[in-house]
């Protein structure tokens, strides 16, 4: 039983680890900047000579960032919506693929097939997963804004910070994070990096990007662990079975000693 448990557990553990690795890669390799997010960001910053100085752009872009005063939906709101949708879809895509792969792997083993027969929908993400993923993405986006507030420190009273505001800088930070390795290929992303560097400095921008990405990864880890738990509850963790085995052996030893006594 322990050998079977180790086999089945190792399968699902490997599959969900790979799903997380894929998500981590695609959230920084430019994948999220090839669709709606990129289109909305390019529309937001405009086209043409995007690499001119920050000072020349600050007035026009500032007006686009400041959308909280009137309550009207602006282009910055569209970017935020596109970012949340892009991250959400990537999370759900990996969760669905992991569930399907795990169920398929178990179906190839007699013991796994037996466990699957008594449980429905293990080959799909759990029913409430999309709600959890949506909430996770929203909370991460809010955490990025808080990161900008706290790490901005003495930068918060500078002209550039005041011009863009927390929301605008947070959007730029997320865009730069998603397009990390593709930044050199997209002038609009290069502009976002230039804006952040002008406010925080290059070293601080790298630190902010790393923190934002690490925070997102940790939240997705929690989601995937919850999904994996559906399988673990059926087969049990190998270490738990070994612990029970040790308890039984100890009980048997004590019983044998008592019988001889």
Buried (B, 14 or more C-beta within 10 A) or exposed (E): EEEBBBBBBEBBBEBBBBBBEBBBEBBBBBBBBBEBBBBBBBBBBBEEEBEEEBEEBBEEBBEBBBBEEEEEEBBBBBBBBBBBBBBBBBBBBBBBBBBBBBBBBBBEBEBBEEBBEEEEEBBEBBEEBBEBBBEBBBEBBEBBBEBBEEBBEEBBEEEBBEBBBBBBBBBBBBBBBBBBEBBEEBBBBBBBBBBBBBBBEEEBBBBBBEBBBEBBBEBBBEBBEBBBEBBBEBBBBBEEBEEEEEEEEEEEEEEEEEEEE
